[in-house]
Amino acid sequence: MLWGLFFFIFDKNYQSIRMRHLKIEFKWAIIFTIASLTWMFLEQTLGWHDEKIADHYWLTMLYIPLAIFMYILALREKRRRFYNKQLSWRQGFLSGFVVSLFAAALSPVAQYLTHNYITPAYFPNIIEYSVTNKLMTIGAANEYFNINNYMMQSAIGVLIGGFVLSAIAAFILRRN
């Protein structure tokens, strides 16, 4: 199974992996990370991490269209600059997934910056909200809402979300 995936990704029709071939993906992973940090600053500024924390779970979903847009822009640039304005679904999907891998690697740093500099009161606020509204016990809330758990969740979420967004963006932008 793993060998099948390896050959699917790196078969003779796919360009050999060299860093110069991944510049676009790395650039967009950095852009994605900066956009995520900017979004966290916006959430904190709008009060979604303190007085409006009850609505945070659905308000944060407003970031999804921006994420889709960034993946489309990344694959569009890859198609234009690397694949000579032609892009198969597989090429687009793999390029988007590489963006996801880079972004997942950067996500723990983004979480650290978010929770130590942008919104350091988020964890105490969400723990208090969860316990006060009887959504969790204090022990469960402390175990769930902490930097280590969020770093792991963020990396996994970026990988899974990137997988899906890569498939959608590749479908939209494919040209054979």
C-alpha atoms as one frame of an Amber mdcrd trajectory, in Angstrom:
protein
   0.000   0.000   0.000   2.715   2.474   1.033   4.841   1.545  -1.984   1.830
   2.121  -4.231   1.425   5.629  -2.827   5.166   6.256  -3.227   5.107   5.237
  -6.892   1.882   7.185  -7.471   3.631  10.308  -6.256   7.113   9.812  -7.680
   6.616   7.802 -10.868   8.538   8.548 -14.065   5.888  11.041 -15.257   6.312
  13.217 -12.160   9.211  15.656 -12.005  12.031  14.581  -9.696  11.781  16.238
  -6.329  14.323  19.009  -5.903  14.029  22.072  -3.766  13.796  24.353  -6.777
  10.687  22.454  -7.821   9.128  23.099  -4.424   9.747  26.843  -4.113   6.183
  27.725  -5.031   4.723  25.251  -2.531   7.008  26.482   0.253   6.166  30.114
  -0.537   2.430  29.379  -0.314   2.859  27.440   2.934   4.499  30.542   4.399
   1.701  32.739   3.017  -0.870  30.318   4.470   0.847  30.463   7.874   1.036
  34.267   7.848  -2.646  34.428   6.836  -3.502  32.085   9.721  -1.613  34.268
  12.179  -3.340  37.356  10.785  -6.706  35.594  11.144  -5.913  34.768  14.780
  -5.093  38.429  15.389  -8.423  39.387  13.786 -10.309  36.853  15.921  -8.651
  38.191  19.062  -9.285  41.814  18.050 -12.974  41.122  17.384 -13.355  39.544
  20.821 -13.862  35.981  19.627 -11.299  34.788  22.166 -12.850  36.484  25.177
 -16.292  38.145  25.405 -17.647  36.427  22.250 -15.973  33.091  22.893 -19.315
  31.267  22.855 -19.538  31.891  19.110 -15.884  31.147  18.371 -16.495  27.581
  17.146 -18.621  28.708  14.199 -17.083  32.142  13.572 -13.683  30.559  12.987
 -15.215  28.637  10.063 -15.260  31.927   8.154 -11.568  31.264   7.495 -12.383
  28.308   5.202 -13.183  30.372   2.061  -9.887  32.221   2.509  -8.041  28.892
   2.788  -9.702  27.597  -0.385  -8.792  30.821  -2.181  -5.146  30.509  -1.104
  -4.925  26.912  -2.351  -6.433  27.942  -5.691  -3.905  30.773  -6.001  -1.042
  28.433  -5.108  -2.038  25.845  -7.709  -2.707  28.524 -10.274   0.803  29.840
  -9.814   2.239  26.315 -10.007   0.304  25.688 -13.229   1.430  28.966 -14.765
   5.079  29.023 -13.716   6.063  25.375 -13.515   3.761  23.298 -15.709   3.614
  25.644 -18.708  -0.061  26.507 -18.185  -1.087  22.832 -18.198  -2.017  20.987
 -15.010  -3.451  17.526 -14.537  -5.575  16.788 -11.502  -2.783  14.633 -10.079
  -0.118  17.296 -10.532  -2.359  19.866  -8.865  -3.307  17.527  -6.050   0.311
  16.629  -5.322   1.411  20.246  -5.440  -1.378  21.218  -3.040  -0.537  18.336
  -0.751   3.106  19.478  -0.631   1.822  22.927   0.406  -0.089  21.123   3.165
   3.006  19.226   4.304   5.021  22.447   4.563   2.130  24.281   6.264   1.672
  21.400   8.729   5.374  21.614   9.581   4.984  25.358  10.217   1.728  25.057
  12.186   3.277  24.329  15.623   5.298  27.543  15.295   2.119  29.409  14.351
   0.308  27.944  17.368   3.164  28.945  19.648   3.104  32.514  18.325  -0.692
  32.643  18.522  -1.001  31.478  22.112   2.057  33.236  23.514   1.903  36.602
  21.726  -1.361  37.180  19.839  -3.910  35.815  22.291  -2.285  34.551  25.491
  -5.605  34.606  27.396  -7.343  32.206  24.993  -6.746  29.001  26.964  -7.865
  30.406  30.329 -10.919  31.957  28.646 -12.004  28.825  26.790 -11.398  26.646
  29.852 -13.504  28.986  31.990 -16.263  29.082  29.355 -16.302  25.282  28.983
 -16.437  24.650  32.729 -18.926  27.444  33.513 -21.340  26.204  30.839 -20.892
  22.596  31.971 -19.481  21.523  28.618 -16.450  19.892  30.268 -15.014  19.202
  33.668 -12.046  21.303  34.722  -9.727  18.323  34.278 -10.991  17.535  30.782
 -10.832  21.200  29.770  -7.248  21.552  31.022  -6.266  18.379  29.210  -7.881
  19.472  25.935  -7.142  23.219  25.859  -3.364  23.470  26.025  -0.550  24.425
  23.670   0.738  20.874  23.102  -2.689  19.553  22.146  -3.360  22.529  19.879
   0.008  22.133  18.145  -0.799  18.500  17.378  -4.397  19.237  16.350  -3.244
  22.068  14.120  -0.688  19.962  12.265  -3.154  17.109  11.762  -5.931  19.530
  10.789  -3.726  21.244   8.212  -2.807  17.872   6.698  -6.394  16.627   6.491
  -7.814  19.983   5.400  -4.992  20.419   2.908  -5.696  16.994   1.464  -9.317
  17.958   0.825  -8.536  21.493  -0.371  -5.839  20.151  -2.704  -8.317  17.773
  -4.315 -10.911  20.532  -4.770  -8.451  23.151  -6.070  -6.828  20.630  -8.438
 -10.252  19.731  -9.823 -11.097  23.393 -10.408  -7.752  24.261 -12.033  -6.995
  21.141 -14.069  -6.086  21.666 -17.721  -4.799  18.838 -19.855
